[in-house]
Structure formats: structure tokens, C-alpha cells
């Protein structure tokens, strides 16, 4: 494989569920010669969906990484004939969106797949926003043009309008729909080279037939070609001058302008085809090589110096704001994608292995050697890199001696590092920005069928929690129940199946519990007072607090409006105790959010005051403040997008209204109607089954967390 960084492409395939991501990946592997036969999702024979659960359900659950060489077909005008592609195939279901998040965090480019039939769907918008968040250049691939109801030009407009994007089609389809329609989809027209491309099916994975554009498509192709050039005028004066002079525009110049604009995220080239039938996959790979950046073209990775101006301190890196112990910003550092720079990399996934966990690491700078020591600056611990492996799907393929900047490898030997942790040279520490994941929205109680399995269950849940940052397991101190929490019903169902199938644990699960939150209804001022005799010593302290709603706060915010009146030591323990109390839950025991607690005043006794007294006073005042301010129960609200044939719209809306849903709008997309709504998560358990029943299995839906909103009184009364 290449050691020249200019010949490496680190890309992800991302999309809404069922848009065809895994099929695109399979066809890329087949076209490159990495596979002798393309696998099929329906038969569970794909390379990247190698988990039993994925094969059974026919969906991607876990991101998988494959590496393969691509011999450029010659159409891309790049100065070399082969690139090496590190490709990560990601899930499309919203329950597993964290897999997309952590993949995009470490990738240089992405291919976003759209279904020509369904168009821009809910998860399409989510993954597009994620790519925006991490500034990932991308290509769009319009797939399934051979399906009934497929559309191309309206989908390009949807991408432009719904995603606030700048799509620039480089290809258009010849025909649309399956073979039995009047003008079926049978190939594509390359607008840069103005050639018609067809893809006869056969044993060869990269067979393309080039020909002149058929007369029936000539006018349409000329129109789209003109639109392509007009789209590029804004990014090249040279191209504009040639156009104004009505001189021929050289093909290499067009490629150069497209590449520069794509790398700088000014445009998103649009390609098209049908991955299932191998149409358009080779030109898509050529576009990956020609237009997406290599590691050298990415800006230097930026982090902070965890040592500040002195020796390293424990705990640096746990703070997302990268502050030192005094609260000051830590100095920033940049590392270029150069093998000669000091090593730094990011752990973005953990997989279990009998020989030790396999950590997926993106190397940003320097060289990572096998059998070496590195620093985890976020935890201030040194780690052993016992082995380096080339990853194929989710398995180890080939052991490596070293990995250079721009590479993605598996590391065995790490003990304390988890997803989002930085690894770096022990002598040149740097701490990179970690990965933020959404909070869990659904929980269920789980227990082993026998007491003998209790310890094994606890150890297994700890391991799963390390691998999956959106999965949590905790014990409810009041009930003694073990609660597992995740991003949705499917997420927790997959976890349950893993426990039973992979770890041979027979477990019982109970009705999922909604992750409610609490806030306060109004502002209230209260006193917290301690006057207690402890071990023969009187402890006295008094504070006055204001507890009030703060809609913008995701957690409890502690403020201090006290200018004098408390010694520094007492002030510190009061604020610390209020912080701790805010993390302990509200009146009903649910986590608090949207609450501000302000210390207004404090009274010190001449002889009886102590830190214990003021800790107690702060706690009592906090509890009294919550009761005086009134409890508001907040329930998680989910954003829904339901696609259904028109004849089932009324039934589905009626069902949603019974679930306390708010219908925002309905949009017509060809023969389908798309309903956008928001509904409480508590009302959506079992919704997928109900929706399929109401629509005779023809509707599909996706949901994602939206916000928290006050629950009705009848819900609140259940917990009082």
C-alpha cells in the first residue's frame, strides 16, 4: 500500500438507512478487485456488515473500515494511476448515529448517498449536519436510479434547499426507472468529458463502455454542461475568462477547479448510478481520487499543550474547554500531517478481542511504532502499543510494524484509553478536541436470570460501555435495579441480543424507562441553616440561596452574587456543595436541567462555624429551594419524519395525535407524503409496529432526539 500521503484517501460512506451505503461499499470493493464477488445485503454476505445481528436484520449497526487500492480509470486527470482508500461504512439508523459522529471526526472526506426514490430523508439531514460540524468535504451519490419513482433533478434541488448545500452535478442519468418503463435507467452521461457511460454486467468489476452521447440526450446534456460551467465560474478567474472569450475550456482545468472548490467545501459534486447493478461506481471512485482531499491537504490538527507552562497535571483533558487548574486557556499547538512530526492520534472506536481490546486510531502526525509507549494526556497515563494491525471490516487483517500520518490502524495493548482520547509522543504532549456524543434518551431495567451471572453481567456491561459511548449502565441506588440506557429501542434490543448471543448471558428486561429530567417552575429564595451538635461540638452556618429556572442551561448552573460576608474557605465549600447537589437529582430523583442556583448571602458564627456546617447548610438550602420553586417534570421529545403513500396519511396522523404529537408539516414527494412531527418519547414505544400495521408495511419512519418539554400533570402525578 502507498506510503505517499498524496495517494491516500480517508473517506466515509454515510446516508439515511436503506439508501444503499453498504451496497456502494461492496461494489467499490468488487470494482477495485479487493473482492471476487460483490456481496448482497439481503443475503447477509457483505464484507462490512459482518456481525450476526447486521446480517440478520439487513442493516448496518457498527461502522466498519476497509482498505483497498483503486486504479484510476483515466477519466479523473489526476497525476498518478492509483490511490489507496481507507473507507468506513457507517450505519444509517438514527439509533447508531454515534458511529457516524466518531467516523466523521477522523475522516478527510465523505460520500453521502441519497436514494433517488426517497430523496433527502431525516437521517440524510443529520449526517449532512455532522459533516458540516467537522468540516468534511463531500461528494453526493444519487443511488437507485433504476427504481420506480426515481427522480434526479428534483433531488438535486432538494439537496440545495433542504441541506443549504451547493450541489454541482458532474453526471446525469440516461433514463429513469426499472427496465419495464418507457425510458429506463441504463447509464450515465459524464458532463466534464461529455461522454455516455454504460456498465455491462459481467465478471469484471470495472468494465465501462464509453460512447458518444445518444441524440435523445444531447440537448439535455448540453444544458446541464452549461450549468456545470456556470457553477464553477465563481471559483476560477481563468475559467471565467476562457468562457467570456468563447474559447474551449481544457478538461484538466475543469477538474482542477472542481477539486479546489470541493476541498475547500465550496461545492459538493453530484454523481449518480445504481450500486446494486454496478452502474456509476467506478466513476464515483475516480471522483474520490480526483476531488476529495488527501491527508496533506487537510489543515494541521489543532490541540492544546496539557502541561501549560509547567509539568503535566492530572485531569487535564477531562475539561472540554481545555482549561488549566487556574481556569486559564491552555496554549494551543498544531501538528502537520507529516511522518517527521511528533506522533499524535485519536482513538475513535474500541472493539473487544480475546487478546485485548482493539482500538481504532487515526494517526494525524508522526509515526506510531509497534511495541512502543505513548502518552494519553487526557488521563495523564502512559499506554503500551503492543501491536499494530491493518483493519478489514471489524477484524484484524495484517500486523504492521508502524503507521504514519494519515493512516487508520488498529492498536492492541491500550488499557485506559477510550473513544475520544488522544494518544501522543511521551516527550511532546498534545491534547486534541474529544468527540461529543448525544445523551441517551431511553432506559430499561435488566437483570440476570441467576445470581451466579450477576458479576459476569456487570463486567460485560462495563466492557460494552467502553466500546459504545452512547450506551450507559448504572445501578439505581433506591431500587437496586441495573438500568441500561441508549439511543432508542433498536439500540437496546441489539445490546440485549449481544448479551445473549455473544456472552451467553440469559437476562430479563423490563419496559423501557424514559430518561425524564426535572426543572423548577418559578424563582424562590430560601435559607439553608445548620445548627447541629456533632461529636460534642456545635456546628453553625447559614446561607441564603435563590433557585430559579434558566431555560438555556442544560445542567444546574451555580452562581455567586455574594461580594463579602463569607471567608474564602467557606465560600469554596458552599459553591462546591451546590455543584455536587446539582448533579444529584431533583425532588423526584431525575437529573436536573435548566436550573440556576445563586448564593445570595451567608452568616458566620464567631466560634461555631465550620466547613461541615456550611456544607450541610448548602445542601439543606438546595433541597428547600427545589421544593419552594416547584417541580416541573421534563420529558424527551423526539423529532419524527414519516414517509408514507398518500392513502395512509389520515390514519397515521390520527395515530400520532393520540400519541400527543404535534404535526409540523406535510410535504408531497412524488407518490409519497412526508410528515414532520414531534412527539414525546414515552408515547412512541412500539410505534414502528403500529405504523407498519396502519400502512400495510409501506410506511417508514425515523426519529431523533429534539428537546425536552414539560410533561402533562397526569404524567407528573405518577411520580409524586
Protein Blocks (a to p, Z undefined) as FASTA:
>chain_A
ZZbfklpccddddddehilpmmmmmmmmmmnopacbdcdfklopafklmcfklmmnopaf
bdcddddddddehlnopabfbdcdddddddfbfklmmmmmmmmmmpcbdcddddfklopa
fklmmmmmmmmmnopacddddehklbghiafklmmmmmmmmnopacddfbdcededjfkl
mbdcfbdcdfklopaddddddfblkbccdddddfklmmmmmmmmmmmmmmmmmmomklmm
mmmnopacdfklmmmmmmmmmmnopaccdddddfknopoklmmmmmmmmmmccfklpccd
ddddfklmmccdehihjamnlpafkopacddddddddfkbccddddfbdcddfkbpcddd
ddfbhjddehiadddfknopacddfbacddehjacfbdcfbdcehiacddehiakbcehi
acddfklgcddddddddddfbdcddddfbfklmmmmmmmmmmmmmmmmkbccdddfknop
acdddfbfklmmmmmmmmmmmnopacdddddddddddddfbdcdddddddddeehiacdd
dddddddddfkbmbdcdddfbfbhpafklmmmmmmmmmmmmmnopfkopacehiacddfb
dcddfklgcfklmmmmmmmmmmmmmmmnopadddddddddddddfklmmmmmmmmmmnop
acfbdcdehjaccddddddfklmgoklmmmmmmnnopaccddddfbdcdddfklmmmmZZ
